[in-house]
């Protein structure tokens, strides 16, 4: 589920691309923006799909060990604790996850991807967290959940070959990886235990099935009943529309420095902040200011946040005096 800061970052990246292609129009930029957002969700789905893939590798290893000429007792009666993990089962049986995977083509099919999963599985089997889980004689849903959260944090999300693969597949994903990983962890932590029905138990009613599926649902791309898509498109549209005016204002407020002497990302950040200040009457001034200062810490030079803060403070004073910042609602000017 995307948060507002990440939405702003996506608009920033798109505005940067737009500024590099002066012959392009808003519709091109809008298409690029939503492509980048959808690719972020594809990354989240891809990361969730790793868990069933790891189970398949465990199943393959179990079957191969049983086929040995002289199988050991362990080969014939393997420890199935990882294979039977209830979190993996939920993901494996999720119709919602399967649908999103098919729709976005977010999968690990193909020799190269399967080789990565094989190496990841072997790496996991050598890890301390895996050894402890397989041998601690604890069981239960909460034990399975805690193990999967820790396994993802320590061994999957930090697996070097995974980073290499993701970087090759999309230029956007290195910026998105932290958010996507946090979404995976949030998803796993949200799962609840579902009672398994025995064969002689009556079949669940349609309402029960729906309730169970909602209970263990994956995260949506946008917050339910929110205006995130509209916010994205409007912020980009207005930023492009107001570019000449915003650049003129920034030029004045920076004591007529030549704009090419200012870091390009600083200029874009200030453009977006000014656009949001004058366009979105329901977003408090302080929220807008703080958001873009925080984003500048990651996307511009070390001292940019101080520079941007100073320029935006002057911009707010000027725009308020001209009646161009109009906030609706108690306390929104702060």
Secondary structure, DSSP 8 states (H G I E B T S, - for coil): ---HHHHHHHHHHHHHHHHT-TT--HHHHHHHHHHHHHHHHHHHHHHHHHHHHHHHHHHHHHHHHHTSTT--HHHHS---TTTT-HHHHHHHH-HHHHHHHHHHT----SHHHHHHHHHHHHHHHTSHHHHHHHHS---SHHHHHHHHHHHIIIIITT-HHHHHHHHHH-SSHHHHHHHHHHHHHHHHHH--------TTS----HHHHHHHHHHT----SS-TT--HHHHHHHHHHHHHHTHHHHHHHHHHHTTT--GGGS-HHHHHHHHHHHHHHHH-TTS-HHHHHHHHHHHHHHHS-TTHHHHHHHHHHHHHHHHHHTT-----STTTT-
